[in-house]
C-alpha cells in the first residue's frame, strides 16, 4: 500500500511540475506577443461604394440606365425574375439578386476589371468573382429555354 501511495505522490509531483512549466511557457508567449503588438500594423477595412445600387442606380434616367446596362429597366426586371427563380439560396453570401445581376451585367457591358467593378458595387473582388460565376451559370442554364434554333 505504501508503494502505491509513494507512486501516486510521485505522479502528482510530476504533474505539478508539468503544469508549472506550461504556465511559464504561456506567460513567456504572452510577454512576447504583447511586446510585438504595437509593432504589428493594424488592418483596416477597405473603402467601398457601399450603397451604389441602392442610392445611385435608382436615380439613373431610362437613357442612362440603358447606356450603362445595355437594356431597359423593364427588360432588366424580367431578367431578375427569371434568374431569381433559378438561383439556389446561399447562406454564406447575403447579396440580393438585383445587386448580383446588376454587377454581372455591368461586367459584361463594360471593359473593366473585377477589382474596378467590385469596388463600384461595394463588393470584395473575390465575392464579385463568385457572383459572376454564379449568375453566368444560371444564364447558361436558361439558354435552352430562351434560344430557339431554326
Secondary structure as a PSIPRED ss2 file (coil, helix, strand):
# PSIPRED VFORMAT (PSIPRED V4.0)

   1 X C   1.000  0.000  0.000
   2 X H   0.000  1.000  0.000
   3 X H   0.000  1.000  0.000
   4 X H   0.000  1.000  0.000
   5 X H   0.000  1.000  0.000
   6 X H   0.000  1.000  0.000
   7 X H   0.000  1.000  0.000
   8 X H   0.000  1.000  0.000
   9 X H   0.000  1.000  0.000
  10 X H   0.000  1.000  0.000
  11 X H   0.000  1.000  0.000
  12 X H   0.000  1.000  0.000
  13 X H   0.000  1.000  0.000
  14 X H   0.000  1.000  0.000
  15 X H   0.000  1.000  0.000
  16 X H   0.000  1.000  0.000
  17 X H   0.000  1.000  0.000
  18 X H   0.000  1.000  0.000
  19 X H   0.000  1.000  0.000
  20 X H   0.000  1.000  0.000
  21 X H   0.000  1.000  0.000
  22 X H   0.000  1.000  0.000
  23 X H   0.000  1.000  0.000
  24 X H   0.000  1.000  0.000
  25 X H   0.000  1.000  0.000
  26 X H   0.000  1.000  0.000
  27 X H   0.000  1.000  0.000
  28 X H   0.000  1.000  0.000
  29 X H   0.000  1.000  0.000
  30 X H   0.000  1.000  0.000
  31 X H   0.000  1.000  0.000
  32 X H   0.000  1.000  0.000
  33 X H   0.000  1.000  0.000
  34 X H   0.000  1.000  0.000
  35 X H   0.000  1.000  0.000
  36 X H   0.000  1.000  0.000
  37 X H   0.000  1.000  0.000
  38 X C   1.000  0.000  0.000
  39 X C   1.000  0.000  0.000
  40 X C   1.000  0.000  0.000
  41 X C   1.000  0.000  0.000
  42 X C   1.000  0.000  0.000
  43 X C   1.000  0.000  0.000
  44 X C   1.000  0.000  0.000
  45 X C   1.000  0.000  0.000
  46 X C   1.000  0.000  0.000
  47 X C   1.000  0.000  0.000
  48 X C   1.000  0.000  0.000
  49 X C   1.000  0.000  0.000
  50 X C   1.000  0.000  0.000
  51 X C   1.000  0.000  0.000
  52 X H   0.000  1.000  0.000
  53 X H   0.000  1.000  0.000
  54 X H   0.000  1.000  0.000
  55 X H   0.000  1.000  0.000
  56 X H   0.000  1.000  0.000
  57 X H   0.000  1.000  0.000
  58 X H   0.000  1.000  0.000
  59 X H   0.000  1.000  0.000
  60 X C   1.000  0.000  0.000
  61 X C   1.000  0.000  0.000
  62 X H   0.000  1.000  0.000
  63 X H   0.000  1.000  0.000
  64 X H   0.000  1.000  0.000
  65 X H   0.000  1.000  0.000
  66 X H   0.000  1.000  0.000
  67 X H   0.000  1.000  0.000
  68 X H   0.000  1.000  0.000
  69 X H   0.000  1.000  0.000
  70 X C   1.000  0.000  0.000
  71 X C   1.000  0.000  0.000
  72 X C   1.000  0.000  0.000
  73 X H   0.000  1.000  0.000
  74 X H   0.000  1.000  0.000
  75 X H   0.000  1.000  0.000
  76 X H   0.000  1.000  0.000
  77 X H   0.000  1.000  0.000
  78 X H   0.000  1.000  0.000
  79 X H   0.000  1.000  0.000
  80 X H   0.000  1.000  0.000
  81 X H   0.000  1.000  0.000
  82 X H   0.000  1.000  0.000
  83 X H   0.000  1.000  0.000
  84 X H   0.000  1.000  0.000
  85 X H   0.000  1.000  0.000
  86 X H   0.000  1.000  0.000
  87 X C   1.000  0.000  0.000
  88 X C   1.000  0.000  0.000
  89 X C   1.000  0.000  0.000
  90 X C   1.000  0.000  0.000
  91 X C   1.000  0.000  0.000
  92 X C   1.000  0.000  0.000
  93 X C   1.000  0.000  0.000
  94 X C   1.000  0.000  0.000
  95 X C   1.000  0.000  0.000
  96 X C   1.000  0.000  0.000
  97 X H   0.000  1.000  0.000
  98 X H   0.000  1.000  0.000
  99 X H   0.000  1.000  0.000
 100 X H   0.000  1.000  0.000
 101 X H   0.000  1.000  0.000
 102 X H   0.000  1.000  0.000
 103 X H   0.000  1.000  0.000
 104 X H   0.000  1.000  0.000
 105 X H   0.000  1.000  0.000
 106 X H   0.000  1.000  0.000
 107 X H   0.000  1.000  0.000
 108 X H   0.000  1.000  0.000
 109 X H   0.000  1.000  0.000
 110 X C   1.000  0.000  0.000
 111 X C   1.000  0.000  0.000
 112 X C   1.000  0.000  0.000
 113 X C   1.000  0.000  0.000
 114 X H   0.000  1.000  0.000
 115 X H   0.000  1.000  0.000
 116 X H   0.000  1.000  0.000
 117 X H   0.000  1.000  0.000
 118 X H   0.000  1.000  0.000
 119 X H   0.000  1.000  0.000
 120 X H   0.000  1.000  0.000
 121 X C   1.000  0.000  0.000
 122 X C   1.000  0.000  0.000
 123 X C   1.000  0.000  0.000
 124 X C   1.000  0.000  0.000
 125 X H   0.000  1.000  0.000
 126 X H   0.000  1.000  0.000
 127 X H   0.000  1.000  0.000
 128 X H   0.000  1.000  0.000
 129 X H   0.000  1.000  0.000
 130 X H   0.000  1.000  0.000
 131 X H   0.000  1.000  0.000
 132 X H   0.000  1.000  0.000
 133 X H   0.000  1.000  0.000
 134 X H   0.000  1.000  0.000
 135 X H   0.000  1.000  0.000
 136 X H   0.000  1.000  0.000
 137 X H   0.000  1.000  0.000
 138 X H   0.000  1.000  0.000
 139 X H   0.000  1.000  0.000
 140 X H   0.000  1.000  0.000
 141 X H   0.000  1.000  0.000
 142 X H   0.000  1.000  0.000
 143 X H   0.000  1.000  0.000
 144 X H   0.000  1.000  0.000
 145 X H   0.000  1.000  0.000
 146 X H   0.000  1.000  0.000
 147 X C   1.000  0.000  0.000
 148 X C   1.000  0.000  0.000
 149 X C   1.000  0.000  0.000
 150 X C   1.000  0.000  0.000
